[in-house]
C-alpha cells in the first residue's frame, strides 16, 4: 500500500470504518500501544509523535481520521525530502 492509496481510502473524514483506519496505521506507523479503547501509534518524527485512534461504534472518529491524514501527508513529505 502506498501513502497515496491510503490517503485516497481516507478521502472522506466521515464514514471510515475503524478497522480500515487501524490497518492503515499499523502499516505506516509504529504500534499500536493499546490503552483501554485507545490505539496509540508512534510517529517517526520529533514534536507530537503520536496518533491516537478509537472506535465510534464501528466507525473511526472523524477528527482522528483527519489526524491520520495529516500524519500521512507529513510522512509523504519526509520521504520526498529523503529521496532528494
N, CA, C and O atoms as a Tinker XYZ file with bonds, in Angstrom:
   336  protein
     1  N      0.848000   -1.173000    0.000000    73     2
     2  CA     0.000000    0.000000    0.000000    64     1     3
     3  C      0.894000    1.237000    0.000000    63     2     4     5
     4  O      1.868000    1.323000    0.748000    81     3
     5  N      0.543000    2.178000   -0.846000    73     3     6
     6  CA     1.294000    3.430000   -0.888000    64     5     7
     7  C      0.584000    4.480000   -0.034000    63     6     8     9
     8  O     -0.573000    4.308000    0.351000    81     7
     9  N      1.290000    5.557000    0.251000    73     7    10
    10  CA     0.691000    6.642000    1.011000    64     9    11
    11  C     -0.472000    7.241000    0.226000    63    10    12    13
    12  O     -1.494000    7.605000    0.807000    81    11
    13  N     -0.318000    7.343000   -1.091000    73    11    14
    14  CA    -1.387000    7.886000   -1.931000    64    13    15
    15  C     -2.638000    7.015000   -1.853000    63    14    16    17
    16  O     -3.751000    7.537000   -1.783000    81    15
    17  N     -2.468000    5.698000   -1.865000    73    15    18
    18  CA    -3.613000    4.786000   -1.754000    64    17    19
    19  C     -4.295000    4.939000   -0.396000    63    18    20    21
    20  O     -5.523000    4.915000   -0.307000    81    19
    21  N     -3.503000    5.096000    0.652000    73    19    22
    22  CA    -4.065000    5.281000    1.990000    64    21    23
    23  C     -4.843000    6.592000    2.061000    63    22    24    25
    24  O     -5.944000    6.633000    2.611000    81    23
    25  N     -4.277000    7.657000    1.511000    73    23    26
    26  CA    -4.969000    8.949000    1.519000    64    25    27
    27  C     -6.262000    8.889000    0.713000    63    26    28    29
    28  O     -7.262000    9.499000    1.091000    81    27
    29  N     -6.241000    8.167000   -0.379000    73    27    30
    30  CA    -7.455000    8.001000   -1.195000    64    29    31
    31  C     -8.529000    7.253000   -0.409000    63    30    32    33
    32  O     -9.707000    7.605000   -0.472000    81    31
    33  N     -8.122000    6.226000    0.329000    73    31    34
    34  CA    -9.073000    5.452000    1.143000    64    33    35
    35  C     -9.673000    6.311000    2.248000    63    34    36    37
    36  O    -10.782000    6.044000    2.712000    81    35
    37  N     -8.944000    7.340000    2.672000    73    35    38
    38  CA    -9.405000    8.215000    3.748000    64    37    39
    39  C     -9.916000    9.555000    3.222000    63    38    40    41
    40  O     -9.954000   10.547000    3.951000    81    39
    41  N    -10.307000    9.569000    1.952000    73    39    42
    42  CA   -10.732000   10.822000    1.318000    64    41    43
    43  C    -11.815000   11.527000    2.139000    63    42    44    45
    44  O    -11.747000   12.737000    2.357000    81    43
    45  N    -12.796000   10.775000    2.585000    73    43    46
    46  CA   -13.857000   11.325000    3.429000    64    45    47
    47  C    -13.426000   11.201000    4.884000    63    46    48    49
    48  O    -12.911000   10.160000    5.293000    81    47
    49  N    -13.633000   12.254000    5.667000    73    47    50
    50  CA   -13.275000   12.184000    7.086000    64    49    51
    51  C    -14.315000   11.406000    7.881000    63    50    52    53
    52  O    -14.039000   10.931000    8.983000    81    51
    53  N    -15.494000   11.280000    7.323000    73    51    54
    54  CA   -16.568000   10.553000    7.999000    64    53    55
    55  C    -16.815000    9.244000    7.266000    63    54    56    57
    56  O    -16.386000    9.064000    6.126000    81    55
    57  N    -17.497000    8.353000    7.923000    73    55    58
    58  CA   -17.889000    7.079000    7.342000    64    57    59
    59  C    -16.695000    6.182000    7.015000    63    58    60    61
    60  O    -16.751000    5.394000    6.071000    81    59
    61  N    -15.622000    6.299000    7.788000    73    59    62
    62  CA   -14.456000    5.431000    7.648000    64    61    63
    63  C    -14.570000    4.345000    8.709000    63    62    64    65
    64  O    -14.751000    4.644000    9.890000    81    63
    65  N    -14.466000    3.102000    8.301000    73    63    66
    66  CA   -14.521000    2.001000    9.257000    64    65    67
    67  C    -13.260000    2.018000   10.118000    63    66    68    69
    68  O    -12.152000    2.233000    9.625000    81    67
    69  N    -13.457000    1.788000   11.406000    73    67    70
    70  CA   -12.327000    1.789000   12.338000    64    69    71
    71  C    -11.286000    0.756000   11.934000    63    70    72    73
    72  O    -10.087000    1.030000   11.983000    81    71
    73  N    -11.738000   -0.435000   11.534000    73    71    74
    74  CA   -10.786000   -1.489000   11.174000    64    73    75
    75  C     -9.936000   -1.082000    9.973000    63    74    76    77
    76  O     -8.773000   -1.476000    9.885000    81    75
    77  N    -10.492000   -0.300000    9.044000    73    75    78
    78  CA    -9.718000    0.165000    7.894000    64    77    79
    79  C     -8.673000    1.195000    8.317000    63    78    80    81
    80  O     -7.537000    1.166000    7.843000    81    79
    81  N     -9.064000    2.110000    9.212000    73    79    82
    82  CA    -8.118000    3.103000    9.720000    64    81    83
    83  C     -7.014000    2.417000   10.519000    63    82    84    85
    84  O     -5.846000    2.793000   10.419000    81    83
    85  N     -7.381000    1.418000   11.305000    73    83    86
    86  CA    -6.412000    0.672000   12.103000    64    85    87
    87  C     -5.384000   -0.021000   11.203000    63    86    88    89
    88  O     -4.190000   -0.003000   11.502000    81    87
    89  N     -5.837000   -0.629000   10.112000    73    87    90
    90  CA    -4.914000   -1.298000    9.176000    64    89    91
    91  C     -3.919000   -0.308000    8.577000    63    90    92    93
    92  O     -2.732000   -0.606000    8.450000    81    91
    93  N     -4.413000    0.865000    8.214000    73    91    94
    94  CA    -3.532000    1.886000    7.636000    64    93    95
    95  C     -2.488000    2.325000    8.662000    63    94    96    97
    96  O     -1.304000    2.433000    8.344000    81    95
    97  N     -2.933000    2.575000    9.887000    73    95    98
    98  CA    -1.998000    2.996000   10.938000    64    97    99
    99  C     -0.972000    1.903000   11.235000    63    98   100   101
   100  O      0.209000    2.198000   11.415000    81    99
   101  N     -1.409000    0.652000   11.285000    73    99   102
   102  CA    -0.488000   -0.456000   11.559000    64   101   103
   103  C      0.546000   -0.593000   10.436000    63   102   104   105
   104  O      1.684000   -0.986000   10.691000    81   103
   105  N      0.166000   -0.278000    9.219000    73   103   106
   106  CA     1.064000   -0.408000    8.076000    64   105   107
   107  C      2.142000    0.686000    8.074000    63   106   108   109
   108  O      3.310000    0.410000    7.797000    81   107
   109  N      1.743000    1.928000    8.386000    73   107   110
   110  CA     2.657000    3.058000    8.230000    64   109   111
   111  C      3.351000    3.509000    9.514000    63   110   112   113
   112  O      4.411000    4.130000    9.447000    81   111
   113  N      2.775000    3.209000   10.685000    73   111   114
   114  CA     3.291000    3.758000   11.927000    64   113   115
   115  C      3.653000    2.650000   12.903000    63   114   116   117
   116  O      3.240000    1.502000   12.739000    81   115
   117  N      4.428000    3.005000   13.917000    73   115   118
   118  CA     4.878000    2.051000   14.932000    64   117   119
   119  C      3.801000    1.885000   16.003000    63   118   120   121
   120  O      3.314000    2.870000   16.558000    81   119
   121  N      3.442000    0.673000   16.282000    73   119   122
   122  CA     2.449000    0.403000   17.321000    64   121   123
   123  C      1.477000   -0.652000   16.855000    63   122   124   125
   124  O      1.760000   -1.377000   15.902000    81   123
   125  N      0.360000   -0.750000   17.497000    73   123   126
   126  CA    -0.163000    0.173000   18.492000    64   125   127
   127  C      0.164000   -0.239000   19.914000    63   126   128   129
   128  O      0.428000   -1.402000   20.219000    81   127
   129  N      0.135000    0.765000   20.760000    73   127   130
   130  CA     0.092000    0.535000   22.199000    64   129   131
   131  C     -1.373000    0.758000   22.532000    63   130   132   133
   132  O     -1.932000    1.806000   22.208000    81   131
   133  N     -1.994000   -0.211000   23.170000    73   131   134
   134  CA    -3.427000   -0.128000   23.440000    64   133   135
   135  C     -3.645000    0.205000   24.906000    63   134   136   137
   136  O     -3.111000   -0.455000   25.798000    81   135
   137  N     -4.437000    1.240000   25.136000    73   135   138
   138  CA    -4.784000    1.679000   26.480000    64   137   139
   139  C     -6.303000    1.842000   26.520000    63   138   140   141
   140  O     -6.835000    2.860000   26.078000    81   139
   141  N     -6.990000    0.844000   27.045000    73   139   142
   142  CA    -8.448000    0.857000   27.023000    64   141   143
   143  C     -8.933000    0.748000   25.593000    63   142   144   145
   144  O     -8.595000   -0.206000   24.892000    81   143
   145  N     -9.720000    1.714000   25.153000    73   143   146
   146  CA   -10.231000    1.699000   23.778000    64   145   147
   147  C     -9.331000    2.474000   22.818000    63   146   148   149
   148  O     -9.629000    2.556000   21.626000    81   147
   149  N     -8.246000    3.037000   23.318000    73   147   150
   150  CA    -7.348000    3.862000   22.509000    64   149   151
   151  C     -6.213000    3.021000   21.927000    63   150   152   153
   152  O     -5.564000    2.251000   22.634000    81   151
   153  N     -5.989000    3.186000   20.630000    73   151   154
   154  CA    -4.854000    2.581000   19.936000    64   153   155
   155  C     -3.898000    3.720000   19.616000    63   154   156   157
   156  O     -4.233000    4.620000   18.845000    81   155
   157  N     -2.716000    3.681000   20.203000    73   155   158
   158  CA    -1.775000    4.789000   20.114000    64   157   159
   159  C     -0.591000    4.372000   19.247000    63   158   160   161
   160  O      0.066000    3.364000   19.507000    81   159
   161  N     -0.333000    5.170000   18.212000    73   159   162
   162  CA     0.745000    4.885000   17.262000    64   161   163
   163  C      1.803000    5.963000   17.357000    63   162   164   165
   164  O      1.491000    7.149000   17.466000    81   163
   165  N      3.075000    5.538000   17.317000    73   163   166
   166  CA     4.212000    6.449000   17.401000    64   165   167
   167  C      4.614000    6.874000   15.993000    63   166   168   169
   168  O      4.660000    6.060000   15.070000    81   167
   169  N      4.902000    8.153000   15.849000    73   167   170
   170  CA     5.321000    8.711000   14.571000    64   169   171
   171  C      6.841000    8.771000   14.500000    63   170   172   173
   172  O      7.501000    8.845000   15.536000    81   171
   173  N      7.405000    8.741000   13.302000    73   171   174
   174  CA     8.864000    8.748000   13.153000    64   173   175
   175  C      9.489000   10.140000   13.129000    63   174   176   177
   176  O     10.496000   10.343000   12.451000    81   175
   177  N      8.916000   11.105000   13.854000    73   175   178
   178  CA     9.494000   12.446000   13.902000    64   177   179
   179  C      9.331000   13.032000   15.297000    63   178   180   181
   180  O      8.581000   12.517000   16.126000    81   179
   181  N     10.051000   14.121000   15.533000    73   179   182
   182  CA    10.037000   14.800000   16.819000    64   181   183
   183  C      8.781000   15.661000   16.944000    63   182   184   185
   184  O      8.062000   15.867000   15.966000    81   183
   185  N      8.528000   16.152000   18.128000    73   183   186
   186  CA     7.367000   17.008000   18.352000    64   185   187
   187  C      6.264000   16.217000   19.020000    63   186   188   189
   188  O      6.462000   15.628000   20.083000    81   187
   189  N      5.108000   16.206000   18.395000    73   187   190
   190  CA     3.975000   15.439000   18.928000    64   189   191
   191  C      3.963000   14.090000   18.204000    63   190   192   193
   192  O      3.291000   13.934000   17.185000    81   191
   193  N      4.697000   13.132000   18.729000    73   191   194
   194  CA     4.968000   11.912000   17.963000    64   193   195
   195  C      3.940000   10.803000   18.108000    63   194   196   197
   196  O      4.300000    9.626000   18.078000    81   195
   197  N      2.649000   11.157000   18.266000    73   195   198
   198  CA     1.645000   10.110000   18.422000    64   197   199
   199  C      0.385000   10.430000   17.643000    63   198   200   201
   200  O      0.038000   11.591000   17.425000    81   199
   201  N     -0.294000    9.363000   17.230000    73   199   202
   202  CA    -1.658000    9.453000   16.731000    64   201   203
   203  C     -2.456000    8.464000   17.554000    63   202   204   205
   204  O     -2.051000    7.317000   17.742000    81   203
   205  N     -3.587000    8.922000   18.038000    73   203   206
   206  CA    -4.439000    8.130000   18.902000    64   205   207
   207  C     -5.761000    7.906000   18.162000    63   206   208   209
   208  O     -6.405000    8.870000   17.747000    81   207
   209  N     -6.169000    6.650000   17.993000    73   207   210
   210  CA    -7.452000    6.381000   17.345000    64   209   211
   211  C     -8.310000    5.512000   18.255000    63   210   212   213
   212  O     -7.801000    4.746000   19.073000    81   211
   213  N     -9.628000    5.649000   18.093000    73   211   214
   214  CA   -10.547000    4.820000   18.850000    64   213   215
   215  C    -11.855000    4.703000   18.077000    63   214   216   217
   216  O    -12.158000    5.511000   17.199000    81   215
   217  N    -12.615000    3.676000   18.428000    73   215   218
   218  CA   -13.875000    3.404000   17.751000    64   217   219
   219  C    -14.955000    4.393000   18.154000    63   218   220   221
   220  O    -14.968000    4.917000   19.268000    81   219
   221  N    -15.853000    4.630000   17.222000    73   219   222
   222  CA   -17.099000    5.339000   17.471000    64   221   223
   223  C    -18.171000    4.450000   16.858000    63   222   224   225
   224  O    -18.587000    4.664000   15.720000    81   223
   225  N    -18.619000    3.450000   17.618000    73   223   226
   226  CA   -19.423000    2.369000   17.049000    64   225   227
   227  C    -18.466000    1.489000   16.264000    63   226   228   229
   228  O    -17.468000    1.024000   16.815000    81   227
   229  N    -18.748000    1.249000   14.989000    73   227   230
   230  CA   -17.789000    0.511000   14.155000    64   229   231
   231  C    -17.014000    1.451000   13.227000    63   230   232   233
   232  O    -16.248000    1.004000   12.373000    81   231
   233  N    -17.221000    2.744000   13.407000    73   231   234
   234  CA   -16.554000    3.761000   12.592000    64   233   235
   235  C    -15.415000    4.402000   13.373000    63   234   236   237
   236  O    -15.323000    4.270000   14.594000    81   235
   237  N    -14.553000    5.095000   12.645000    73   235   238
   238  CA   -13.480000    5.874000   13.266000    64   237   239
   239  C    -13.998000    7.288000   13.491000    63   238   240   241
   240  O    -14.843000    7.776000   12.741000    81   239
   241  N    -13.491000    7.933000   14.519000    73   239   242
   242  CA   -13.889000    9.308000   14.788000    64   241   243
   243  C    -13.296000   10.220000   13.715000    63   242   244   245
   244  O    -12.124000   10.096000   13.360000    81   243
   245  N    -14.121000   11.138000   13.204000    73   243   246
   246  CA   -13.719000   11.985000   12.079000    64   245   247
   247  C    -12.468000   12.808000   12.374000    63   246   248   249
   248  O    -11.604000   12.938000   11.507000    81   247
   249  N    -12.355000   13.366000   13.578000    73   247   250
   250  CA   -11.179000   14.197000   13.873000    64   249   251
   251  C     -9.915000   13.340000   13.929000    63   250   252   253
   252  O     -8.824000   13.834000   13.647000    81   251
   253  N    -10.048000   12.067000   14.288000    73   251   254
   254  CA    -8.889000   11.176000   14.318000    64   253   255
   255  C     -8.489000   10.759000   12.910000    63   254   256   257
   256  O     -7.306000   10.564000   12.632000    81   255
   257  N     -9.478000   10.620000   12.012000    73   255   258
   258  CA    -9.171000   10.348000   10.601000    64   257   259
   259  C     -8.362000   11.515000   10.048000    63   258   260   261
   260  O     -7.387000   11.306000    9.326000    81   259
   261  N     -8.758000   12.743000   10.380000    73   259   262
   262  CA    -8.019000   13.928000    9.928000    64   261   263
   263  C     -6.584000   13.905000   10.444000    63   262   264   265
   264  O     -5.655000   14.246000    9.711000    81   263
   265  N     -6.396000   13.503000   11.711000    73   263   266
   266  CA    -5.049000   13.438000   12.281000    64   265   267
   267  C     -4.195000   12.416000   11.538000    63   266   268   269
   268  O     -3.017000   12.664000   11.282000    81   267
   269  N     -4.775000   11.281000   11.193000    73   267   270
   270  CA    -4.034000   10.251000   10.459000    64   269   271
   271  C     -3.677000   10.770000    9.075000    63   270   272   273
   272  O     -2.560000   10.549000    8.606000    81   271
   273  N     -4.598000   11.453000    8.416000    73   271   274
   274  CA    -4.307000   12.018000    7.094000    64   273   275
   275  C     -3.166000   13.027000    7.167000    63   274   276   277
   276  O     -2.280000   13.032000    6.313000    81   275
   277  N     -3.191000   13.882000    8.193000    73   275   278
   278  CA    -2.105000   14.855000    8.370000    64   277   279
   279  C     -0.773000   14.149000    8.602000    63   278   280   281
   280  O      0.254000   14.573000    8.073000    81   279
   281  N     -0.786000   13.081000    9.385000    73   279   282
   282  CA     0.438000   12.321000    9.645000    64   281   283
   283  C      0.942000   11.661000    8.365000    63   282   284   285
   284  O      2.148000   11.627000    8.120000    81   283
   285  N      0.034000   11.138000    7.549000    73   283   286
   286  CA     0.434000   10.523000    6.282000    64   285   287
   287  C      1.034000   11.554000    5.334000    63   286   288   289
   288  O      2.013000   11.273000    4.643000    81   287
   289  N      0.449000   12.744000    5.302000    73   287   290
   290  CA     0.994000   13.806000    4.452000    64   289   291
   291  C      2.391000   14.216000    4.914000    63   290   292   293
   292  O      3.271000   14.461000    4.089000    81   291
   293  N      2.595000   14.292000    6.214000    73   291   294
   294  CA     3.921000   14.627000    6.747000    64   293   295
   295  C      4.922000   13.520000    6.421000    63   294   296   297
   296  O      6.063000   13.800000    6.056000    81   295
   297  N      4.495000   12.262000    6.552000    73   295   298
   298  CA     5.355000   11.134000    6.217000    64   297   299
   299  C      5.717000   11.158000    4.732000    63   298   300   301
   300  O      6.862000   10.892000    4.363000    81   299
   301  N      4.750000   11.473000    3.892000    73   299   302
   302  CA     4.991000   11.580000    2.448000    64   301   303
   303  C      6.029000   12.657000    2.161000    63   302   304   305
   304  O      6.927000   12.456000    1.342000    81   303
   305  N      5.909000   13.800000    2.831000    73   303   306
   306  CA     6.860000   14.898000    2.650000    64   305   307
   307  C      8.255000   14.496000    3.119000    63   306   308   309
   308  O      9.248000   14.828000    2.471000    81   307
   309  N      8.335000   13.783000    4.242000    73   307   310
   310  CA     9.625000   13.319000    4.757000    64   309   311
   311  C     10.300000   12.382000    3.762000    63   310   312   313
   312  O     11.502000   12.487000    3.518000    81   311
   313  N      9.524000   11.469000    3.192000    73   311   314
   314  CA    10.080000   10.521000    2.222000    64   313   315
   315  C     10.541000   11.246000    0.965000    63   314   316   317
   316  O     11.551000   10.881000    0.363000    81   315
   317  N      9.798000   12.271000    0.576000    73   315   318
   318  CA    10.160000   13.067000   -0.592000    64   317   319
   319  C     11.501000   13.771000   -0.345000    63   318   320   321
   320  O     12.364000   13.796000   -1.223000    81   319
   321  N     11.672000   14.342000    0.853000    73   319   322
   322  CA    12.917000   15.024000    1.207000    64   321   323
   323  C     14.092000   14.047000    1.263000    63   322   324   325
   324  O     15.203000   14.389000    0.857000    81   323
   325  N     13.850000   12.840000    1.763000    73   323   326
   326  CA    14.917000   11.834000    1.855000    64   325   327
   327  C     15.402000   11.398000    0.479000    63   326   328   329
   328  O     16.572000   11.054000    0.313000    81   327
   329  N     14.513000   11.411000   -0.506000    73   327   330
   330  CA    14.881000   10.936000   -1.832000    64   329   331
   331  C     15.617000   11.989000   -2.657000    63   330   332   333
   332  O     16.079000   11.699000   -3.761000    81   331
   333  N     15.730000   13.204000   -2.131000    73   331   334
   334  CA    16.441000   14.272000   -2.873000    64   333   335
   335  C     17.930000   14.103000   -2.767000    63   334   336
   336  O     18.683000   14.902000   -3.323000    81   335
